[in-house]
Amino acid sequence: MVVSLRKWIGRLVFAILFIMLTIMTFGGYQWLIGVVAPVDPYRAPQGSALKVNGPVYSPPEGGSTFDRLRWFYWYGE
């Protein structure tokens, strides 16, 4: 069996370049995510913004169907 050294060197160079480009692409994606994504999406808002977290109100007991629909559209429950 004849082993061509030129073929194996070509395959090795291809594999090394493929691995290097894959690592560079992954690093580029990580850098891009770091630039685009906010640092802390759960931090307190700045300026005059309000954080909309609070108690969830339940509809009054014994309400009509219309009252339940109104509560659903107002509070999203």
Secondary structure as GFF3:
##gff-version 3
##sequence-region A 1 77
A	DSSP	alpha_helix	5	36	.	.	.	ID=ss1
A	DSSP	alpha_helix	65	75	.	.	.	ID=ss2
###
